[in-house]
Amino acid sequence: MSSSNVIGSLIFCPECGNLLDIPGGDDDLIVCNQCSYAQSNYEAMEIVTTSSENAFQSPLKSKRHLVQQKGPKTEGAAMIDEKCPNCGNPEMAYHTMQLRSADEGQTVFYNCKKCGHKFSINT
């Protein structure tokens, strides 16, 4: 059977183009229901399927590279009068995120602009 008759894991009849049914059981003979073309030893055929990177597009997948490339925002971050435990700087940048379940408090992330020390507190 010619490889031009195999598309992915589908096998088509080389005579009429009909989609061939793969036989079940011990029978290794493929017979076309339309033109009665017969092919044996289909199990020896190697079928390799691949998908291109853009084969299954979705809005979420197309935005994935944007999420992966963006780093945390540090410029223009909110500032708070919190003493840095590392260098003693009296002011730190912070942001909050809801990382635990909705009925629990949020997590506050602190970042010292002077020494770069980072820590978080669950509130």
Secondary structure, DSSP 8 states (H G I E B T S, - for coil): --GGGEETTEEB-TTT--B-----TT--EEE-TTT--EEE-GGG--------TTSS--HHHHHHHHHHH-----TT-EEE----TTT--S-EEEEEE--S-TTS--EEEEE-TTT--EEEEE-
